[in-house]
Amino acid sequence: MAKEDYPIIVKGLKRAGKFFIRSLQDELKEQEHVASGRLIKSFYSDISQQFGNLYLDVVSDLDYMCTVNDGAKMGVDLIIQKMRRDLQKV
């Protein structure tokens, strides 16, 4: 089974992904979490195929989403988080 074999299903999954993203963006606006727009613009959907199944994933920048959700302030906290992430890559 390949994604190309099911264009109608893939089209439906793409529409569902857009719906979920709009819902998440609307919720962020409702909660007034749209300072820079970085998080609201970071959402995207991805359709993948694994083990004979099609999957729809709605993806975003998890670190930044947690920062927004937890209410961390810009500046030193974010710089330290970025440094930690960069060190983990080494």
HELIX and SHEET records of a PDB file:
HELIX    1   1 LYS A    3  ASP A    5  5                                   3    
HELIX    2   2 PRO A    7  GLU A   30  1                                  24    
HELIX    3   3 ARG A   38  SER A   42  1                                   5    
HELIX    4   4 LEU A   62  ASP A   70  1                                   9    
HELIX    5   5 VAL A   76  LYS A   89  1                                  14    
SHEET    1   A 2 TYR A  44  GLN A  50  0                                        
SHEET    2   A 2 ASN A  53  VAL A  59 -1                                        
END                                                                             
